[in-house]
Amino acid sequence: MSETMVDENQEKTFEQAMKRLEEIVERMENGDLSLDDSLSLFEEGIGLARTCSNRLNDVEGRIQKLVRIEDGKFILEEFG
């Protein structure tokens, strides 16, 4: 995967990356691509999947939950 493609993937929002990934999957499932085109789309898809996974991991680390403690007060804890 080229460095330009990696940069483009990192600039996409999660939603944009998922939409493009879905488009790639659909095109590859149609089976009418050349080997070179399939490989290029596969590499792009891998990059997009990594981008989405990284974004989800970042968000998961920022999510907190509100927990009631014994004296009736609330505290924030990391979720998960």
FIBAPA-770102 format. One line per field, with one value per residue (C-alpha): residue in one letter; residue number from 1; x, y, z negated. Coordinates in Angstrom, 2 decimals. Layout:
% FIBAPA-770102
resn	c(A  ...) .
resi	c(NUM  ...) .
x	c(X  ...) .
y	c(Y  ...) .
z	c(Z  ...) .
***
This chain:
% FIBAPA-770102
resn	c(M  S  E  T  M  V  D  E  N  Q  E  K  T  F  E  Q  A  M  K  R  L  E  E  I  V  E  R  M  E  N  G  D  L  S  L  D  D  S  L  S  L  F  E  E  G  I  G  L  A  R  T  C  S  N  R  L  N  D  V  E  G  R  I  Q  K  L  V  R  I  E  D  G  K  F  I  L  E  E  F  G) .
resi	c(1  2  3  4  5  6  7  8  9  10  11  12  13  14  15  16  17  18  19  20  21  22  23  24  25  26  27  28  29  30  31  32  33  34  35  36  37  38  39  40  41  42  43  44  45  46  47  48  49  50  51  52  53  54  55  56  57  58  59  60  61  62  63  64  65  66  67  68  69  70  71  72  73  74  75  76  77  78  79  80) .
x	c(0.00  1.38  2.11  -0.37  -3.14  -2.31  -2.50  -5.82  -7.26  -6.23  -7.97  -11.32  -13.93  -14.90  -18.14  -16.35  -13.86  -16.63  -18.60  -15.55  -14.78  -18.33  -17.94  -14.70  -16.28  -19.20  -16.91  -14.74  -17.76  -18.97  -15.90  -15.47  -12.13  -8.70  -6.15  -4.29  -7.47  -8.49  -5.09  -5.21  -8.69  -7.67  -4.71  -6.91  -9.47  -6.84  -5.75  -9.34  -10.01  -6.96  -8.09  -11.56  -10.12  -7.76  -10.57  -12.77  -9.93  -9.39  -13.08  -13.34  -10.51  -12.40  -15.76  -16.52  -19.44  -21.14  -21.12  -22.97  -20.79  -21.92  -22.64  -24.97  -22.44  -21.39  -17.93  -16.67  -14.89  -13.38  -15.81  -14.85) .
y	c(0.00  3.39  6.12  8.39  5.82  5.54  9.34  9.45  6.73  8.57  11.74  9.95  9.95  6.57  6.72  7.60  4.78  2.26  3.37  3.02  -0.37  -1.52  -0.32  -2.28  -5.45  -5.12  -4.65  -7.60  -9.84  -9.13  -10.98  -8.98  -7.37  -8.15  -9.65  -6.33  -4.38  -6.95  -6.70  -2.89  -2.88  -5.54  -3.43  -0.33  -2.34  -3.56  0.04  1.15  -1.72  -0.70  2.92  1.92  -0.39  2.31  4.84  2.41  1.67  5.40  6.00  2.97  4.38  7.65  6.19  6.31  5.10  6.67  4.36  4.88  4.20  3.19  6.66  7.45  9.58  8.93  8.45  8.04  4.82  3.65  1.56  -2.03) .
z	c(0.00  0.94  -1.58  0.22  -0.27  -3.98  -4.34  -2.48  -4.72  -7.88  -6.65  -6.22  -8.94  -10.35  -8.37  -5.12  -5.61  -6.31  -3.26  -1.01  -2.54  -1.78  1.82  2.16  0.78  3.19  6.19  5.20  4.63  8.17  9.43  12.64  11.72  13.07  10.71  10.49  9.75  7.14  5.46  5.43  3.91  1.39  0.26  0.00  -1.98  -4.43  -5.03  -5.55  -7.95  -9.98  -9.99  -11.24  -13.88  -15.14  -15.33  -17.28  -19.70  -20.25  -20.94  -23.22  -25.32  -25.73  -26.75  -30.44  -32.47  -35.45  -38.48  -41.75  -44.80  -48.30  -49.68  -46.78  -44.91  -41.36  -39.89  -36.34  -35.41  -32.17  -30.18  -29.51) .
***
